[in-house]
């Protein structure tokens, strides 16, 4: 296929895939099977790989992410992105209605919409292409998060052809995380001994500001559009513009309603105050707007908010119950999490028996006493938390809750680092839940993937003294395992299960351990369980240092050069390798044949092996991702910032001035794309 034929087919495939994305993610009406969709996407990927110069930044293939954003530059909003005035009472809504009537008379109508609890975003389109995504910020300027916004499948990268699409257009919307995605994310974070997000809103906000767009893509964020701005809008009313925008490709909520009087607004509020619990995303109120754009302009703005709109906020659902006890859970890194044990109570359709107390400061803030009557609320409609205490019902003999001073599992005195919110049990080697947690982390699917040791078998090995650390796993023998058994009791469900190590089970375990010796270095590094080193950070570190020896010998400053590694992570890594027991475990694992270096040297002969590149600007023949792939495929490495380790700065049009300045200071060679091709052919 020649270049022009490829260009035509890529354009055709992109259009087809965009329409199927729209049908699936916006309309929820898929018309082809997953297999058919995957075949279309594979064909497009294959063509773009073959003709990398034809890759469009708005191609459907670019939604998976992969770019690293070092900074989120501030961008000034063309139209101020102001907050709405809030009210919690119907009386204040009546006052709002009176002010409107006094200003513009009685000939107007309202539009009611759900108020989505997420992150406000402004999306700018030029000639139907997404060019910028900016957060609210202070209302006048926000952060440019375009790279991350492109990964959200309900945000169209190209608007569909059709009448009345303005050449310049800005839409305002809310990026949010559905409940299902939120629960999966927190479950994964807890398994990695990372703090869970308090609610979906915080999760969405945190995800949108991640530097690694590939991680953002995995978070399954969504986006509703609620306002259209521009010079030449097709209609003079908000409602019709929104409805038309759905045909352009935007995800417009279906629950928008026009109301010609305040009584209908109150009916809408009453309906959704109950029905919102059935939705898969958080809402915290109703937004009431004047429909006519002309009337909106006449009403104008205050310094902080529009006069033509207001938000009615729902009161958070709460319940009263009794605090029975406070337990202290120990994570695999020794982090202590206090948990309130409650008298069971119904809240938002579920039975709440426990609530997180976060840390010692939270307990002190609430001034908790045992048997207190506490007020429980579901933060973000999902996570139970104690928000207050009904002191009137406190027993005069009630004892205040004092934070534990010793580990509930091993009786070791707890420690708390300066600036840390959590207490820790420092007995990492002998505290039972820490030993168990480290081994369970090591054998988990995303680490060493030794599935045969799951389902309570690891606990049996520890109880029998066969395993005290992860290296002991590779010393296990058939005769030690055969015949082991234990009955596991589930007190909550009132059930029990007998686990026995028979011939097949033992052989499966030993085979899985042997197979795990081929697991790549990045996953072995993650499996070691270094505090704060999650799956993605482990991969970045493995790519940067290529071996455990290089990593162990690295300085604090060298660690900070790795993308995603900050001071806290770097300090944790230094401490880990200062521990002689950890070094002994690594030596034992090495002797058993585990992978402690990468295989990057074999990539395509390693034409660029060991060379470090920085890419900046726009190029004629290649996209930045295309250049990055070409460098990495030939054994080189691409970083986001210029340093003394950089070998070449590949410079395109409109390259970053700071990168150029830094390269000149450090005498790093600047090469254009032609010189890069020459370098590649001459290496």
Secondary structure, DSSP 8 states (H G I E B T S, - for coil): --HHHHHHHHHHHHHHHHHHHIIIIIS----S-HHHHHHHHHHHHHHHHHTGGG--TTSGGGGG---B-S---EEE-SS------EE-SHHHHHHHHHHHHHHH-S---EEEEEEE-SEEEEEEEETTEEEEEEE-TTSSEEEB-HHHHTT-TTS-SB----TT--SEEEEEEEEEE-HHHHHHHHHHHHHTT----SSHHHHHHHHHT-SBHHHHHHT-EEEEEEEEE-SS-S-SBHHHHHHHHHHHT----TT-EEESSHHHHHHHHHHHHHHGGGSSS-EEEEEEEESBHHHHHHH-B-SSSBTTEEEEE----EEEEEEEEEEEEE-TT-BEEEEEEEEEEEETTEEEEEEE--SHHHHHHHT-BTT-EEEEEEETTTEEEEEEE-GGG--TT--B----SB-TTT--BEE--TT-SS-EE--TTT-HHHHHHHHHHHHSTTTT--GGGTTTHHHHHHHTTS-SSGGGGGG--HHHHTT-EEEEEETTTTEEEEEE--HHHHHHHHHHHHHGGGS-HHHHHHHTT-TT--HHHHHHHHHHH-BHHHHHT--HHHHHTSTT--HHHHHHHHHHHH-HHHHHHHHHHHHTT---B--GGGGGGGTTTT-EEEEESB-SS--HHHHHHHHHHTT-EEESS--TT--EEEE-BT--HHHHHHHHHHT-EEE-HHHHHHHHHH-
